[in-house]
Amino acid sequence: VRADVAMTGEITLRGEVLPIGGLKEKLLAARRGGIGTVVIPHENERDLQEVPDNIKENLDIRPVKWIDEVLAIALERLPEPLDDDTYLADSESIGQGDEASQESKDANRPRSH
């Protein structure tokens, strides 16, 4: 995630960005924190009228409806999908090393005799 981007909202399981409260306060905090871009729910765009111009100036405020819009703005680069061979190779290694890790933890654990 880009360091100059802040975002606020709730995302549904289907990827829809839901509205929030306290937009003015959140924009003020972003401005004070040196944030350049703020991603807000599209439904809160109308609330921007109530935010003083001195808070909004120098902020790139981006209203969004869907998570893919958020990712396009917030990520430095979009992730690339894995091909099937890579995915299968990674899934086979899941869990390997767990036993050695547990043995190491057990070796350091105090014992009673």
Protein Blocks (a to p, Z undefined) as FASTA:
>chain_A
ZZkbcceddddfkopacddehklmmmmmmmmnopabdcddfklmmmmmmpcfklmgopac
dddfbfklmmmmmpmbdcddddfklmmmmmmmgoihklmmmmmmmmmpccdZZ
